[in-house]
């Protein structure tokens, strides 16, 4: 680590940004935990996550999209 001296104004601005970042992390934690739980319970999401670069958020959205498409089609009539 390098020892760099920053002026108090920059340190103050960085502190404000860091505090806001921490606040946003607190607000997003509950919905994020809910998404992770839903993904763990879905075999479809788990399969999607085997694709490189597909994480919890993408898998949950693809799963949600497929559910809405089923609703739009309505019941199957034989």
Backbone as ProteinMPNN parsed JSONL, in Angstrom:
{"seq_chain_A": "XXXXXXXXXXXXXXXXXXXXXXXXXXXXXXXXXXXXXXXXXXXXXXXXXXXXXXXXXXXXXXXXXXXXXXXXXXXXXX", "coords_chain_A": {"N_chain_A": [[0.832, -1.183, 0.0], [0.431, 2.197, -0.763], [1.318, 5.249, 0.73], [-0.667, 7.889, 0.549], [-1.465, 11.231, 0.611], [-4.491, 12.83, 0.898], [-6.525, 15.665, 0.155], [-8.669, 17.244, 2.591], [-11.206, 17.922, 1.513], [-11.614, 16.146, -0.63], [-11.523, 13.723, 0.741], [-13.807, 14.06, 2.317], [-15.828, 14.088, 0.314], [-15.503, 11.509, -0.747], [-16.199, 10.037, 1.508], [-18.918, 10.651, 1.777], [-19.909, 9.457, -0.568], [-19.22, 6.786, -0.03], [-20.762, 6.278, 2.258], [-23.324, 6.5, 1.145], [-23.266, 4.366, -0.648], [-23.099, 2.232, 1.178], [-25.618, 2.54, 2.395], [-27.308, 1.976, 0.197], [-26.614, -0.711, -0.219], [-27.662, -1.845, 2.12], [-30.391, -1.474, 1.664], [-30.855, -3.065, -0.577], [-30.31, -5.625, 0.202], [-32.446, -7.321, 1.419], [-34.309, -7.855, -0.868], [-32.441, -9.067, -2.562], [-31.674, -11.353, -1.146], [-34.1, -12.703, -1.237], [-34.326, -13.262, -3.984], [-32.112, -14.96, -4.328], [-32.918, -17.108, -2.727], [-35.221, -17.995, -4.13], [-34.046, -18.773, -6.539], [-32.411, -20.88, -5.699], [-34.376, -22.714, -5.054], [-35.47, -23.423, -7.459], [-35.29, -25.698, -10.037], [-35.052, -25.15, -12.713], [-33.832, -22.614, -12.744], [-31.402, -23.313, -11.565], [-30.357, -24.924, -13.575], [-30.076, -23.017, -15.619], [-28.078, -21.464, -14.468], [-25.825, -22.967, -14.917], [-24.775, -22.182, -17.261], [-22.089, -20.287, -18.491], [-21.517, -17.04, -17.163], [-24.136, -16.592, -16.398], [-25.947, -15.579, -13.747], [-27.548, -15.371, -10.497], [-29.47, -13.267, -10.733], [-30.002, -13.037, -13.544], [-30.86, -15.649, -14.121], [-33.156, -15.774, -12.509], [-34.759, -13.849, -13.737], [-35.13, -14.852, -16.334], [-36.547, -17.127, -15.709], [-38.838, -15.965, -14.63], [-39.834, -14.665, -16.896], [-40.538, -16.852, -18.504], [-42.63, -17.851, -17.036], [-44.552, -15.808, -17.274], [-45.109, -15.949, -19.976], [-46.427, -18.373, -20.133], [-48.75, -17.72, -18.789], [-49.883, -15.82, -20.501], [-50.513, -17.415, -22.708], [-52.564, -18.945, -21.807], [-54.844, -21.567, -20.67], [-54.26, -24.877, -21.916], [-56.114, -26.211, -24.539], [-57.619, -29.142, -25.419]], "CA_chain_A": [[0.0, 0.0, 0.0], [1.147, 3.46, -0.82], [0.79, 6.286, 1.604], [-0.982, 9.07, -0.236], [-2.201, 12.215, 1.384], [-5.566, 13.479, 0.151], [-7.031, 16.858, 0.827], [-9.881, 16.978, 3.354], [-12.404, 18.039, 0.682], [-11.753, 14.88, -1.363], [-11.862, 12.709, 1.741], [-15.214, 14.285, 2.663], [-16.658, 13.638, -0.803], [-15.418, 10.054, -0.796], [-16.942, 9.509, 2.648], [-20.332, 10.779, 1.434], [-20.206, 8.413, -1.55], [-19.136, 5.489, 0.643], [-21.938, 6.159, 3.12], [-24.484, 6.244, 0.282], [-23.073, 2.999, -1.129], [-23.489, 1.349, 2.291], [-27.066, 2.674, 2.524], [-27.925, 1.226, -0.898], [-26.407, -2.134, 0.058], [-28.629, -2.24, 3.149], [-31.726, -1.493, 1.068], [-30.973, -4.108, -1.589], [-30.049, -6.932, 0.807], [-33.621, -8.204, 1.51], [-34.746, -8.404, -2.159], [-31.396, -9.925, -3.088], [-31.797, -12.633, -0.441], [-35.305, -13.345, -1.759], [-33.981, -13.786, -5.311], [-31.208, -16.097, -4.139], [-33.726, -18.213, -2.211], [-36.055, -18.497, -5.217], [-33.178, -19.448, -7.51], [-32.003, -22.157, -5.102], [-35.524, -23.628, -5.021], [-35.918, -23.698, -8.824], [-34.371, -26.524, -10.821], [-34.852, -24.444, -13.984], [-32.813, -21.585, -12.495], [-30.128, -23.982, -11.343], [-29.869, -25.328, -14.887], [-29.622, -21.802, -16.304], [-26.832, -20.994, -13.857], [-24.682, -23.74, -15.386], [-24.247, -21.455, -18.416], [-21.151, -19.249, -18.044], [-21.964, -15.646, -17.073], [-25.522, -16.501, -15.928], [-25.976, -15.572, -12.289], [-28.862, -15.455, -9.857], [-30.401, -12.272, -11.266], [-30.394, -13.4, -14.902], [-31.635, -16.886, -14.051], [-34.484, -15.495, -11.949], [-35.537, -13.087, -14.722], [-35.523, -15.762, -17.408], [-37.587, -17.98, -15.146], [-40.048, -15.137, -14.516], [-40.344, -14.443, -18.249], [-41.195, -18.063, -18.991], [-43.907, -17.959, -16.315], [-45.52, -14.867, -17.829], [-45.502, -16.439, -21.287], [-47.424, -19.423, -19.898], [-49.991, -17.056, -18.397], [-50.442, -15.194, -21.696], [-51.054, -18.428, -23.604], [-53.802, -19.473, -21.227], [-54.875, -23.038, -20.512], [-54.24, -25.644, -23.149], [-57.411, -26.818, -24.841], [-57.441, -30.323, -26.282]], "C_chain_A": [[0.876, 1.245, 0.0], [0.501, 4.445, 0.143], [0.608, 7.548, 0.781], [-1.826, 9.989, 0.63], [-3.241, 12.884, 0.485], [-6.048, 14.695, 0.912], [-8.352, 16.54, 1.528], [-11.162, 17.054, 2.521], [-12.665, 16.739, -0.087], [-12.15, 13.763, -0.411], [-13.332, 12.839, 2.142], [-16.151, 13.791, 1.575], [-16.662, 12.114, -0.906], [-16.206, 9.413, 0.339], [-18.442, 9.557, 2.379], [-20.731, 9.679, 0.453], [-20.181, 7.025, -0.917], [-20.351, 5.261, 1.541], [-23.191, 5.848, 2.295], [-24.428, 4.827, -0.283], [-23.505, 1.999, -0.046], [-24.998, 1.37, 2.492], [-27.772, 1.857, 1.439], [-27.763, -0.277, -0.701], [-27.381, -2.645, 1.108], [-30.027, -2.385, 2.559], [-31.91, -2.663, 0.107], [-30.803, -5.511, -0.997], [-31.299, -7.811, 0.912], [-34.135, -8.718, 0.161], [-33.713, -9.352, -2.769], [-31.461, -11.307, -2.443], [-33.013, -13.412, -0.943], [-35.041, -13.976, -3.129], [-33.11, -15.027, -5.18], [-31.978, -17.313, -3.638], [-34.581, -18.835, -3.317], [-35.228, -19.262, -6.245], [-32.742, -20.808, -6.979], [-33.127, -23.185, -5.125], [-35.997, -24.046, -6.417], [-34.884, -24.518, -9.586], [-34.078, -25.87, -12.166], [-33.764, -23.365, -13.828], [-31.444, -22.211, -12.288], [-29.519, -24.443, -12.662], [-29.341, -24.119, -15.667], [-28.287, -21.315, -15.76], [-25.616, -21.813, -14.269], [-24.053, -23.1, -16.623], [-23.29, -20.38, -17.904], [-21.765, -17.851, -18.148], [-23.435, -15.501, -16.702], [-25.49, -16.624, -14.412], [-27.402, -15.647, -11.776], [-29.875, -14.507, -10.49], [-30.905, -12.669, -12.654], [-31.252, -14.653, -14.892], [-33.04, -16.624, -13.522], [-35.35, -14.743, -12.951], [-35.991, -13.97, -15.876], [-36.636, -16.683, -16.937], [-38.896, -17.202, -15.041], [-40.666, -14.894, -15.887], [-41.072, -15.675, -18.771], [-42.538, -18.263, -18.292], [-44.952, -17.016, -16.902], [-45.964, -15.297, -19.215], [-46.556, -17.533, -21.159], [-48.768, -18.804, -19.544], [-50.666, -16.448, -19.623], [-51.092, -16.212, -22.626], [-52.381, -18.974, -23.099], [-53.763, -20.98, -21.136], [-54.87, -23.716, -21.885], [-55.593, -26.325, -23.359], [-57.176, -27.959, -25.802], [-58.573, -30.47, -27.254]], "O_chain_A": [[1.906, 1.318, 0.67], [-0.716, 4.454, 0.329], [1.573, 8.191, 0.369], [-2.774, 9.562, 1.289], [-2.904, 13.437, -0.562], [-5.989, 14.751, 2.141], [-9.079, 15.648, 1.09], [-12.112, 16.32, 2.795], [-13.807, 16.289, -0.181], [-13.017, 12.949, -0.729], [-14.025, 11.833, 2.289], [-17.157, 13.145, 1.868], [-17.709, 11.505, -1.128], [-16.815, 8.36, 0.153], [-19.163, 8.617, 2.713], [-21.77, 9.041, 0.621], [-21.023, 6.183, -1.23], [-20.903, 4.161, 1.571], [-24.019, 5.031, 2.699], [-25.46, 4.163, -0.38], [-24.202, 1.029, -0.342], [-25.6, 0.324, 2.734], [-28.722, 1.129, 1.728], [-28.687, -1.038, -0.989], [-27.876, -3.766, 0.996], [-30.763, -3.307, 2.911], [-33.014, -3.196, -0.009], [-31.133, -6.493, -1.662], [-31.228, -8.977, 0.522], [-34.381, -9.917, 0.038], [-34.077, -10.331, -3.421], [-31.318, -12.32, -3.129], [-32.965, -14.637, -1.06], [-35.482, -15.094, -3.398], [-33.349, -16.032, -5.849], [-31.718, -18.433, -4.079], [-34.659, -20.058, -3.429], [-35.671, -20.288, -6.761], [-32.707, -21.783, -7.729], [-32.871, -24.386, -5.205], [-36.841, -24.934, -6.539], [-33.744, -24.088, -9.761], [-32.979, -26.016, -12.701], [-32.888, -23.23, -14.682], [-30.44, -21.697, -12.78], [-28.305, -24.363, -12.849], [-28.287, -24.193, -16.298], [-27.456, -20.808, -16.514], [-24.486, -21.405, -14.004], [-22.928, -23.435, -16.992], [-23.633, -19.638, -16.983], [-22.451, -17.537, -19.121], [-23.944, -14.381, -16.691], [-25.061, -17.64, -13.866], [-28.336, -15.945, -12.52], [-31.012, -14.898, -10.754], [-32.109, -12.64, -12.906], [-32.269, -14.711, -15.584], [-34.009, -17.188, -14.03], [-36.558, -14.973, -13.011], [-37.123, -13.844, -16.343], [-37.564, -16.98, -17.69], [-39.958, -17.746, -15.339], [-41.889, -14.913, -16.028], [-42.114, -15.551, -19.414], [-43.478, -18.786, -18.89], [-46.12, -17.388, -17.016], [-47.104, -15.03, -19.596], [-47.473, -17.615, -21.976], [-49.813, -19.31, -19.955], [-51.884, -16.546, -19.772], [-52.104, -15.916, -23.263], [-53.22, -19.415, -23.885], [-52.76, -21.603, -21.485], [-55.401, -23.193, -22.865], [-56.135, -26.942, -22.443], [-56.601, -27.771, -26.875], [-58.584, -31.407, -28.052]]}, "name": "protein", "num_of_chains": 1, "seq": "XXXXXXXXXXXXXXXXXXXXXXXXXXXXXXXXXXXXXXXXXXXXXXXXXXXXXXXXXXXXXXXXXXXXXXXXXXXXXX"}
